[in-house]
């Protein structure tokens, strides 16, 4: 295994994370561990190579930050839109990050539009004790849906690339934002994470592809934040086959009694799968207030939601083992 040390003060092999990534030879099939010393790294990361491990020292002190946003324009006047507005793009499979903060510092969505802290379009991606900080669209879990809703193309680093399944695992992470701040098409498990709502809005906006058995699964998470009481929804479907489940989570009073909402009034929710089981706290369902197109799982149904089953795929991947 290759090792590279990054230190912002110049005491390592590289001063920036991107420099360390760029040093990895193309076509390498062994892991490269990039040890990132505490510091603030003001850089826009692009990690397209596989088998990269970013290992920080302290998630509150090892910070990758940038400020691109959807309303920023390129020199030709074209706006960045959502998918160029990332701090870190992670597209190489078998990626791991530990104890690192990914921050988009552009500001609230009503001022700058969407602003991604991380665009993760990798299979078998693992994040442990990481922080994702932003407002609107903080964490995108690729791949992209088949087509945009409101323009000819998505833009961004994966425009036109073949769509492929992606499995992702987030363990003991801190994820914060307000509008649709966890969104995308991946099958992703959020295991014992803090999900922090800064203001009223929606936590998740899944676009699970048709026929994929699992979308977002939140297990043992804590839903907290500064949002007003009853102002935050657990999710809304970004596409018609969206799937999200909250299991054994604690939910604060900021969660709306209805739990879930539609993307807009004209779209069908007949194929959406939004469900809960074993949640507690003032925002948890009392069994009669949630929207009638969501459901409470039975114990038998809930027992099927294990990390090994959700993420196993054809290769038996189990990042929690």
C-alpha positions as CSV (number, residue, x, y, z in Angstrom):
1,X,0.0,0.0,0.0
2,X,1.3,3.4,-0.9
3,X,1.3,6.3,1.6
4,X,1.4,10.0,1.1
5,X,1.3,12.7,3.8
6,X,-0.4,16.0,3.2
7,X,0.2,19.0,5.5
8,X,-1.0,22.5,4.9
9,X,2.1,23.9,6.7
10,X,4.4,22.2,4.3
11,X,5.7,19.6,6.6
12,X,4.4,16.6,4.6
13,X,5.0,15.2,1.1
14,X,2.4,17.6,-0.3
15,X,0.7,20.8,0.7
16,X,-2.6,20.1,-0.9
17,X,-4.8,17.0,-1.2
18,X,-5.2,17.4,-4.9
19,X,-1.5,17.3,-5.4
20,X,-1.4,14.0,-3.5
21,X,-4.2,12.6,-5.6
22,X,-2.5,13.7,-8.8
23,X,0.7,11.9,-7.9
24,X,-1.1,8.5,-7.9
25,X,-0.1,6.7,-11.1
26,X,-2.9,6.1,-13.6
27,X,-4.1,2.5,-13.7
28,X,-2.9,1.6,-10.2
29,X,-4.9,-1.3,-8.6
30,X,-3.5,-1.1,-5.1
31,X,-4.8,1.3,-2.4
32,X,-3.2,4.6,-1.8
33,X,-3.5,6.1,1.7
34,X,-3.3,9.9,1.9
35,X,-2.8,10.9,5.5
36,X,-4.2,14.5,5.9
37,X,-2.8,16.5,8.8
38,X,-5.0,19.0,10.6
39,X,-5.5,22.2,8.7
40,X,-7.8,24.1,6.4
41,X,-7.5,23.0,2.8
42,X,-9.1,25.6,0.5
43,X,-9.3,23.6,-2.7
44,X,-11.8,22.1,-5.1
45,X,-11.0,18.3,-5.1
46,X,-11.4,16.0,-8.1
47,X,-10.8,12.3,-7.2
48,X,-11.5,10.1,-10.2
49,X,-9.0,7.4,-9.4
50,X,-10.0,4.2,-7.5
51,X,-8.6,2.8,-4.3
52,X,-8.0,6.2,-2.6
53,X,-8.1,6.4,1.2
54,X,-8.2,9.9,2.7
55,X,-7.4,9.7,6.4
56,X,-7.7,12.8,8.5
57,X,-6.6,13.5,12.1
58,X,-9.7,15.2,13.5
59,X,-12.9,15.9,11.6
60,X,-13.3,19.3,13.3
61,X,-9.8,20.4,12.4
62,X,-9.1,18.6,9.0
63,X,-11.3,20.7,6.7
64,X,-11.6,20.8,2.9
65,X,-13.6,23.9,2.0
66,X,-14.5,25.8,-1.2
67,X,-17.3,28.1,-2.2
68,X,-18.6,27.3,-5.7
69,X,-22.4,27.5,-6.2
70,X,-25.1,27.0,-8.9
71,X,-25.4,30.7,-9.7
72,X,-21.7,31.2,-10.3
73,X,-20.8,31.6,-14.0
74,X,-18.1,30.3,-16.2
75,X,-16.1,32.9,-18.3
76,X,-18.5,32.3,-21.2
77,X,-21.4,33.4,-19.0
78,X,-22.9,29.9,-18.5
79,X,-24.0,29.2,-14.9
80,X,-22.4,26.4,-13.0
81,X,-25.8,24.8,-12.2
82,X,-25.9,22.2,-9.4
83,X,-23.3,19.6,-10.5
84,X,-20.3,21.8,-11.1
85,X,-20.9,23.5,-7.7
86,X,-19.1,20.9,-5.6
87,X,-16.2,21.2,-3.1
88,X,-15.1,17.5,-3.5
89,X,-15.9,15.3,-6.5
90,X,-15.3,11.6,-5.6
91,X,-15.8,9.3,-8.6
92,X,-13.2,6.5,-8.1
93,X,-14.6,3.2,-6.8
94,X,-13.4,1.7,-3.5
95,X,-12.9,5.1,-1.9
96,X,-12.6,5.7,1.9
97,X,-12.6,8.9,3.9
98,X,-12.2,9.1,7.7
99,X,-12.2,12.1,10.0
100,X,-12.4,14.8,7.4
101,X,-14.8,17.7,6.9
102,X,-16.1,18.5,3.4
103,X,-17.6,22.0,3.4
104,X,-19.3,24.2,0.8
105,X,-19.0,27.7,2.2
106,X,-21.0,29.5,-0.5
107,X,-24.0,30.2,1.8
108,X,-27.7,29.7,1.8
109,X,-29.6,28.5,-1.3
110,X,-31.8,31.6,-1.6
111,X,-28.6,33.6,-2.1
112,X,-26.4,31.3,-4.2
113,X,-28.6,28.3,-5.2
114,X,-27.4,24.8,-4.9
115,X,-23.9,24.3,-3.4
116,X,-22.6,20.8,-2.9
117,X,-20.0,19.9,-0.2
118,X,-19.5,16.5,-1.8
119,X,-20.5,14.9,-5.1
120,X,-20.0,11.2,-4.5
121,X,-20.4,9.0,-7.6
122,X,-18.4,6.0,-6.6
123,X,-19.3,2.4,-5.9
124,X,-18.1,0.9,-2.6
125,X,-17.5,4.3,-1.1
126,X,-17.1,4.5,2.7
127,X,-17.1,7.6,5.0
128,X,-16.4,7.3,8.7
129,X,-16.6,10.1,11.2
130,X,-16.7,12.7,8.4
131,X,-18.6,16.0,8.3
132,X,-20.5,17.4,5.4
133,X,-21.4,21.1,5.8
134,X,-23.6,23.2,3.6
135,X,-27.1,24.4,3.0
136,X,-29.0,23.4,-0.1
137,X,-27.9,20.1,-1.7
138,X,-25.0,19.4,0.7
139,X,-24.4,15.8,-0.3
140,X,-25.1,14.3,-3.7
141,X,-24.9,10.5,-3.9
142,X,-24.6,9.7,-7.6
143,X,-25.3,8.5,-10.1
144,X,-27.3,11.1,-11.9
145,X,-30.9,10.4,-12.9
146,X,-31.6,9.6,-16.5
147,X,-32.4,13.1,-17.5
148,X,-32.9,16.6,-16.0
149,X,-36.3,18.0,-15.2
150,X,-35.8,21.6,-16.4
151,X,-33.0,21.8,-19.0
152,X,-31.2,19.8,-21.7
153,X,-28.3,18.5,-19.6
154,X,-27.1,18.3,-16.0
155,X,-23.6,19.5,-16.6
156,X,-20.9,18.6,-14.3
157,X,-18.2,15.9,-14.3
158,X,-20.4,12.9,-15.1
159,X,-22.5,14.4,-17.8
160,X,-23.0,11.8,-20.6
161,X,-21.2,9.0,-18.6
162,X,-22.9,5.6,-18.6
163,X,-25.2,5.2,-15.5
164,X,-24.1,2.4,-13.2
165,X,-25.1,1.3,-9.7
166,X,-23.4,2.9,-6.7
167,X,-23.3,1.7,-3.1
168,X,-22.2,4.0,-0.3
169,X,-21.8,3.7,3.5
170,X,-21.7,6.6,5.9
171,X,-20.8,5.7,9.5
172,X,-21.0,8.1,12.5
173,X,-21.0,11.1,10.1
174,X,-22.4,14.6,10.6
175,X,-24.4,15.8,7.7
176,X,-26.1,19.3,7.8
177,X,-28.1,21.5,5.5
178,X,-31.6,22.6,4.8
179,X,-33.1,21.9,1.4
180,X,-32.8,18.4,-0.1
181,X,-29.4,18.2,1.6
182,X,-29.0,14.4,1.0
183,X,-30.0,13.6,-2.6
184,X,-29.3,11.3,-5.5
185,X,-29.6,7.8,-6.9
186,X,-27.2,5.7,-4.9
187,X,-28.1,2.9,-2.6
188,X,-26.7,4.4,0.7
189,X,-26.7,3.5,4.3
190,X,-26.4,6.2,7.0
191,X,-25.3,4.3,10.1
192,X,-25.5,6.2,13.5
193,X,-25.1,9.6,11.8
194,X,-26.1,13.0,13.1
195,X,-28.5,14.6,10.5
196,X,-28.7,18.3,11.3
197,X,-31.3,20.6,9.8
198,X,-30.2,24.2,9.9
199,X,-33.7,25.5,8.8
200,X,-37.0,24.2,7.5
201,X,-36.8,22.0,4.4
202,X,-36.3,18.4,3.4
203,X,-33.6,16.0,4.6
204,X,-33.6,13.6,1.7
205,X,-34.5,13.8,-2.0
206,X,-33.8,10.3,-3.4
207,X,-33.9,9.4,-7.1
208,X,-33.7,5.7,-6.7
209,X,-33.7,4.0,-10.2
210,X,-36.7,1.8,-11.1
211,X,-36.1,-1.8,-10.0
212,X,-33.4,-1.1,-7.4
213,X,-34.4,-2.7,-4.1
214,X,-32.9,-0.2,-1.7
215,X,-32.4,3.6,-1.8
216,X,-31.5,5.5,1.3
217,X,-31.6,3.7,4.7
218,X,-31.0,5.6,7.9
219,X,-30.2,3.3,10.8
220,X,-29.8,4.5,14.4
221,X,-29.4,8.2,13.3
222,X,-30.1,11.3,15.4
223,X,-32.2,14.0,13.7
224,X,-31.5,17.3,15.3
225,X,-30.9,21.0,14.4
226,X,-32.0,24.6,14.7
227,X,-35.0,24.4,12.5
228,X,-38.4,25.5,13.8
229,X,-40.8,22.9,15.2
230,X,-42.6,20.9,12.5
231,X,-40.7,22.6,9.7
232,X,-38.6,19.7,8.3
233,X,-39.7,16.8,6.2
234,X,-37.9,13.4,6.2
235,X,-37.9,13.5,2.4
236,X,-39.5,14.0,-0.9
237,X,-39.2,12.0,-4.1
238,X,-36.8,13.5,-6.7
239,X,-37.9,10.8,-9.0
240,X,-41.0,8.5,-9.1
241,X,-39.3,5.3,-7.7
242,X,-37.7,7.0,-4.8
243,X,-36.9,4.9,-1.7
244,X,-36.0,6.0,1.9
245,X,-36.4,4.3,5.2
246,X,-35.6,5.5,8.7
247,X,-35.0,2.7,11.3
248,X,-34.5,3.1,15.0
249,X,-33.7,6.8,14.7
250,X,-34.3,9.7,17.2
251,X,-36.3,12.6,15.7
252,X,-36.5,16.0,17.2
253,X,-39.5,18.3,17.2
254,X,-38.5,20.0,14.0
255,X,-39.8,17.0,12.0
256,X,-43.2,17.7,10.5
257,X,-46.0,15.3,11.7
258,X,-46.7,14.3,8.2
259,X,-43.1,13.1,7.8
260,X,-42.9,13.2,4.0
261,X,-44.0,15.5,1.2
262,X,-44.4,15.4,-2.6
263,X,-42.0,17.0,-5.1
264,X,-45.0,18.7,-6.6
265,X,-48.7,18.2,-6.6
266,X,-48.9,16.9,-10.2
267,X,-46.5,13.9,-9.8
268,X,-47.6,10.5,-8.8
269,X,-46.4,8.9,-5.5
270,X,-47.7,5.5,-6.4
271,X,-44.2,4.0,-6.8
272,X,-42.5,5.8,-4.0
273,X,-41.4,3.7,-1.0
274,X,-41.0,5.9,2.1
275,X,-41.1,4.0,5.4
276,X,-40.2,4.0,9.1
277,X,-39.7,1.6,11.9
278,X,-38.9,1.9,15.6
279,X,-38.2,5.6,15.6
280,X,-38.5,7.7,18.8
281,X,-38.5,11.3,20.0
282,X,-40.9,14.1,19.6
283,X,-40.7,14.0,15.8
284,X,-41.4,10.3,15.4
285,X,-44.7,9.1,14.1
286,X,-47.5,8.3,16.5
287,X,-48.9,6.0,13.9
288,X,-51.7,8.3,12.6
289,X,-50.2,11.5,11.4
290,X,-47.9,10.5,8.5
291,X,-49.0,10.9,4.9
292,X,-51.1,8.0,3.8
293,X,-48.6,7.0,1.0
294,X,-45.9,6.2,3.5
295,X,-45.9,3.2,5.8
296,X,-44.7,1.8,9.1
297,X,-42.7,-1.4,8.6
298,X,-43.5,-4.6,10.4
299,X,-40.8,-6.2,12.5
300,X,-40.4,-8.8,9.8
301,X,-39.9,-6.2,7.1
302,X,-37.5,-4.2,9.3
303,X,-35.4,-7.3,9.9
304,X,-34.5,-7.3,6.2
305,X,-32.7,-3.9,6.4
306,X,-29.2,-5.1,7.4
307,X,-26.1,-3.4,6.0
308,X,-25.0,-6.7,4.4
309,X,-28.3,-7.1,2.6
310,X,-28.7,-3.5,1.5
311,X,-25.1,-3.1,0.2
312,X,-24.1,-6.7,-0.6
313,X,-24.8,-6.6,-4.4
314,X,-23.3,-9.3,-6.5
315,X,-19.9,-9.1,-4.7
316,X,-21.0,-9.5,-1.1
317,X,-19.7,-6.1,0.0
318,X,-20.2,-5.4,3.7
319,X,-18.3,-2.3,4.9
320,X,-19.7,-2.8,8.5
321,X,-18.2,-6.2,9.0
